[in-house]
């Protein structure tokens, strides 16, 4: 319920292994989403990866759709 802002509405751990392990989580720096597709978004990480995600996935493995690499530094935008 979004009216109860004293606790998180959703929790998402960016783990490339798709197991939601906090010790392997990537640090998110930027977030991009399209208003016409509210369940899909992209995250830029401090390791230079762009991660495509899906909010409506059933399992943690399905939440990370794919990753794009090619940067040697953080992605700020």
C-alpha positions, 0 to 999 in steps of 0.5 A: 500500500503506497499510503503507508510510507513508513516501510518500503513498498517494494525491495529489489536487489541488483544481483547479477547472479539473479539470486538476490544476495546482498553481498554481491549487489550492484550499486545503482546510480541512475534510474530510467523508466518510460511512463507508457511501460510502468513495469519496465525500467533500466538502472545504471550502476557504479560498475558501468553496467546498464541493467534492464529490469521488470517489476512484475516478474514472479521470481528474482531471476526473472526481475533482471531481464538482461545486462549491457556492459561496455563502460569502464566507469559509473553510469550517471545518466 
